[in-house]
Amino acid sequence: MKKVMLTLSSIDAVKVFVNEINMLPYDADLVSGRYTVDAKSIMGIFSLNLSQPIELVIHSDNDEACDKFIAKISDFLVK
């Protein structure tokens, strides 16, 4: 399991993120406060408070694949 913080500050950012995460063969969730949604659900993402950083949780034991995916979405990571 990998956890990273990210920001999705625009509609275009959410679209790009959803397109990328849907190529990932593992389950992933986004956590904002006490709410957790499927990271592959665009409607679920828009139900979160996107004005604050959100936590991405990737449910996989394959650290190499997770690291490659995280590198692909590096534009969204909280620095």
C-alpha positions, -999 to +999 in steps of 0.1 A: +000+000+000+013+034-010+000+068+003+008+102-012-008+137-008-020+154-040-040+184-051-065+185-079-072+222-083-091+223-116-116+203-137-089+196-162-066+182-135-093+159-123-099+146-159-062+140-164-059+122-130-089+100-137-075+090-171-042+081-156-056+062-125-079+042-147-049+026-164-036+014-130-046-023-125-050-018-087-076-004-065-071+031-052-089+055-029-089+092-023-093+103+013-104+138+024-111+142+061-135+114+070-146+108+034-131+080+012-141+076-024-129+054-053-101+072-070-113+059-104-147+076-100-148+111-114-182+117-097-167+105-064-137+129-067-160+159-074-178+151-041-147+158-021-133+192-009-107+198-037-096+231-022-075+211+003-048+184-004-062+149-005-046+116+002-042+090-025-041+054-012-030+027-037-038-008-026-010-028-041+020-048-029+039-040-061+060-010-050+077-007-084+044-003-102+032+021-076+064+042-079+061+043-117+024+055-114+033+081-088+060+094-111+034+098-139+012+120-117+040+140-101+024+172-113-004+167-088+018+158-058+020+181-028+056+194-027 
